[in-house]
């Protein structure tokens, strides 16, 4: 029987090839409830910093979902479906999440 030499680099590549998908899957499962809300808004097409265009990530999606309020009048996209239990879990973990305040005017 003939033995084939395997280099350390090939062995490491093989091990990493199997380990990376498992690590990615466990990272997805460990994603917290607030991150899942952000993910739902991002997947629905909301973009950070585009509130003026009507599809801003925070103003037009995350804030209304977490607060339970309607979207701003200029919102361009409908809110994604998010389970109330997910919102409650997010609020429990991070009570101020989704409470972005408008910038305070500078005092002179």
N, C-alpha and C positions, 0 to 999 in steps of 0.2 A: 504494500500500500504506500502510495506516495503522499508526502505531506506538502501542503502549499503554505509558504511563508506569508503571514499577514503582517503588514506594517502597523506600527502604532497609530499612525495617522488614519489608516483605513479603519482600524478598530474603533478609534474615537469617533470618526464620522458615522459609523454604524450605530454606536451607542447614542450619539446625539440625535440621529435621525429618528430613533424610537422615543427618546425622552422629550423632545421639544413639543410634539403634539399633546402629550400627556400633561406637560406643564402648562400649556396654553389652555387646555380644557379646565384644569383646576383653577387657573386664574379667573376664567369666566365664571365659574361656580362661586368663587369667593367675592365676586363683585357685590358691593353693598347696594341697598335699595336706592339711595340717592344717585349712585352711578348708573343704575338701571334706568332711572328716569331721564338722566342726561342722554343715555344711549338711545332711548325711545325717541326723544326729541331730535337727536342728530340723525337717526335713521329716517325720521319723517321729513327731513329736509331743512330743519332749522339750523342756522349758522351763527356762531358767536360773532357779535359785532354788527349784524345786519338788521338791527331793530328798525332803522329808518326805512328799510325796504319792506318791512312787514313780516319778515321771517327770522327775527332775532332769536337766538337760542334761549336766553334768559327771559327777556321781556315778553316775548310772544308765545313761549312754550312752558319753560320750567316754572316761572313765577305763577302763572295762572293755574297750572296743575297742582302745585303744592299749596297755594292759597285757596284753591277752590273757587276762583273768580273767573269771570269771562275774559277772553282775550281782548287786547286793545282793539279799537275800531279799525285800525289800519292793518291788522294781522292778515297775512296773505294765505296761510296754510291752516288747515284744521288741526286741532290737537290730536296727538296719538292716543289710543286707548291705553290707560294705565290703571291697574287695579287699585281700588281704594286702600286695600291692605298694604300695598307697596308704598303709597303716600304716607300712611300712618307709620309704617316702619321707618321711613326716611325721617319724618318729623321727630320720632322718638330718638333716633340716633343722632340727628343734627337739627335741633329745634329752630335754628335760624336759617336753614337752607331754603332758598327761594325767596328770601326777604331782601333782595337787592334794593337799596335806596338810591334815589337820584342823588347825584353829586351835590354836596352842599356848596352854595355860592361862596366865593372867597371874600373874606371881610378885609377891608382896607384900613 
